[in-house]
Amino acid sequence: MKPHIDGKDATRVAAEAAKRGPIRVHAAQTQDVASPGAPPPPAPLAVHTDGRKAPPRLRKLSPHNDQCVAPTSHFESHRARLREVFGNTLSDEFVEVLLGKLMEALRPNPLDKLEEPTLNGALALITSIQPRSEMEALIAVQIVATGLSGLRFLRQSQHHMSEDFIEVYGGYAIKLLKLQTELLQALDRHRRGHHQTVEVHHVHLYPGSQGVIGVVNSSHSEGEAQKS
């Protein structure tokens, strides 16, 4: 019997998805930054000696919702850094939409939790891909979403270490991690365009030597060598 989703479940999933949308990052309020027991606000984004910039971070007010605030009082510079990470876009709305899609992938169920370090780790991964356009930023979000989702299924496959769990969740993990590799290759092809690299190897044959041009079957060659 083929697995399927009935109409009631499909309607519920669609209704839950409709409640979530773009993530609007708000400026940190004084009470948010200096709340009792909260860690001190992070220092401004640093630039390393090799020219790399630290990835932008976001503060999550709760692991149970999608509300995010900038971790610094320099709100406009933080928004500019987010635009730079998401393909050097000029649109704050584009950043908000991709943040919403990233959040949906990392916290697919409204009852799930998304911790702040996981979100910031995903942003660091996107930063490492260095998208150069909005299209590359979209592919980067897909790469991160499939990779982290694959790791989640891989963990669930070992939850009970039984054959059913390993086969079902492990199978989904393999598919997602394979898809991540294919997305990385698609990004590489997109960046290269229609250009192809051809390697030319020069072989010099000196008097008295022999050479073969073409595909050589190693097993057949070994058999001929044994006969001789």
C-alpha positions in Angstrom: 0.0 0.0 0.0 1.4 3.4 -1.0 1.8 5.9 1.9 -0.4 8.9 1.5 -1.8 11.9 3.5 -5.6 12.1 3.8 -7.5 15.3 3.1 -7.9 16.2 6.8 -4.2 16.0 7.5 -3.3 17.9 4.4 -5.7 20.7 5.3 -4.2 20.9 8.8 -0.7 21.0 7.5 -1.7 23.7 5.0 -3.4 25.8 7.7 -0.3 25.5 10.0 2.0 26.6 7.2 -0.2 29.6 6.4 0.3 30.9 9.9 4.0 31.4 9.3 5.6 33.8 7.0 8.6 36.1 6.6 10.7 36.8 9.7 11.0 40.4 10.6 14.1 41.1 12.7 13.4 43.8 15.3 15.8 46.1 17.0 16.8 45.0 20.4 15.1 46.9 23.2 17.0 47.9 26.3 15.0 45.5 28.5 15.8 42.6 26.0 19.5 43.2 25.9 19.9 43.8 29.6 17.3 41.3 31.0 18.1 39.7 34.3 20.3 36.6 33.9 20.8 37.2 30.2 24.4 37.2 28.8 25.9 40.6 27.8 25.2 41.7 24.3 27.8 40.6 21.8 30.5 42.9 20.5 30.1 44.4 17.0 30.9 42.1 14.2 34.6 41.6 14.0 36.9 41.4 11.0 39.5 38.7 11.1 43.1 39.2 10.0 42.5 37.2 6.9 39.7 39.6 5.8 36.8 37.4 6.8 33.9 38.9 8.6 32.1 37.2 11.5 28.7 35.8 10.4 25.7 37.8 11.6 23.8 36.5 14.6 20.2 36.7 15.7 18.7 36.5 19.2 15.7 34.3 19.7 13.4 35.4 22.4 12.1 31.8 22.8 12.9 28.4 21.2 9.2 27.9 20.8 8.5 30.8 18.4 10.0 32.6 15.4 10.6 36.0 17.0 14.1 37.3 16.4 15.9 40.5 17.4 19.2 42.0 16.4 21.9 41.2 19.0 23.4 44.7 18.8 22.2 48.3 19.1 23.6 49.0 15.6 20.4 47.9 14.0 20.9 49.3 10.5 24.4 47.9 10.2 23.1 44.5 11.3 20.4 44.7 8.6 23.0 45.6 6.0 25.2 42.6 7.1 22.2 40.3 6.6 21.6 41.7 3.1 25.2 41.1 2.3 25.0 37.5 3.5 21.9 36.8 1.5 23.4 37.4 -1.9 24.3 41.1 -1.5 20.6 41.8 -2.0 19.2 45.3 -1.8 15.8 44.1 -0.5 15.2 43.7 3.2 11.9 41.9 2.3 14.0 39.2 0.5 16.0 38.7 3.6 12.9 38.3 5.7 11.3 35.8 3.3 14.5 33.6 3.3 14.8 33.8 7.1 11.2 32.6 7.3 11.9 29.7 4.9 15.0 28.8 6.9 13.0 28.9 10.2 10.3 26.7 8.7 12.9 24.1 7.7 14.7 24.2 11.1 11.4 24.2 13.1 8.9 22.5 10.8 6.3 21.8 13.5 4.8 24.6 15.7 5.5 22.4 18.7 9.2 21.9 17.8 12.0 23.9 19.4 14.7 25.9 17.6 17.5 26.9 19.9 19.4 30.1 19.2 22.8 28.4 18.6 21.2 26.2 15.8 19.8 29.2 14.0 23.1 31.1 14.2 25.0 28.0 13.1 22.7 27.8 10.0 23.4 31.5 9.3 27.2 30.8 9.6 26.8 28.0 7.0 25.0 30.3 4.6 27.8 32.9 5.1 30.4 30.3 4.3 28.8 29.5 1.0 29.1 33.2 0.1 26.1 33.7 -2.2 26.6 36.3 -4.8 23.0 36.9 -5.9 19.5 36.3 -4.6 19.3 33.0 -6.6 22.5 31.7 -5.0 21.1 32.8 -1.6 18.0 30.7 -2.2 20.2 27.7 -3.2 22.3 28.2 -0.1 19.2 28.1 2.2 18.2 24.9 0.4 21.6 23.4 1.0 21.6 24.2 4.7 18.0 23.1 5.2 18.5 19.7 3.5 21.8 19.1 5.3 20.5 19.9 8.8 17.3 18.0 8.1 19.4 15.0 7.0 21.3 15.1 10.2 18.1 15.2 12.2 16.8 12.1 10.4 20.2 10.4 10.9 19.9 11.0 14.7 16.4 9.6 14.7 17.5 6.5 12.9 19.6 5.6 15.9 17.0 6.5 18.5 16.1 2.8 19.2 18.8 1.1 17.1 16.1 -1.2 15.6 15.8 -2.3 12.0 12.6 -0.3 11.4 14.0 3.0 12.7 17.3 2.5 10.8 15.6 1.6 7.5 13.0 4.4 7.6 14.7 7.3 9.1 18.1 6.3 7.8 16.7 6.0 4.3 15.3 9.6 4.5 18.7 10.8 5.9 20.6 9.3 3.0 18.2 10.9 0.5 18.5 14.3 2.1 22.2 14.2 2.4 22.5 13.1 -1.2 20.2 16.0 -2.2 22.5 18.4 -0.4 25.4 17.2 -2.5 23.4 17.6 -5.7 22.5 21.1 -4.6 26.1 22.0 -4.0 26.9 20.7 -7.5 24.0 22.7 -8.9 25.4 25.8 -7.3 28.8 25.1 -8.7 27.3 24.7 -12.2 25.4 27.9 -11.8 28.5 29.8 -10.9 30.5 28.4 -13.8 27.7 29.1 -16.3 28.1 27.2 -19.6 31.8 27.1 -19.5 33.6 23.8 -19.5 37.1 22.9 -18.6 39.0 20.6 -20.8 42.3 19.1 -19.7 44.9 18.3 -22.4 47.7 15.9 -21.5 50.7 15.6 -23.7 52.3 12.2 -24.0 55.8 12.0 -25.5 56.8 8.7 -27.2 60.5 8.3 -27.8 62.0 6.0 -30.4 61.7 2.4 -29.5 58.7 3.0 -27.1 55.1 1.9 -27.5 51.9 3.7 -26.5 48.2 2.9 -26.5 45.5 5.5 -27.2 42.0 4.7 -25.8 40.4 2.8 -22.9 42.5 -0.1 -21.7 40.7 -3.0 -20.0 42.9 -3.9 -17.0 41.6 -7.4 -16.5 42.1 -8.2 -20.2 45.5 -6.7 -20.2 46.5 -8.8 -17.2 45.2 -11.9 -18.9 47.2 -11.2 -22.0 50.3 -10.6 -19.9 49.9 -13.9 -18.2 49.6 -15.7 -21.6 52.7 -14.1 -22.8 
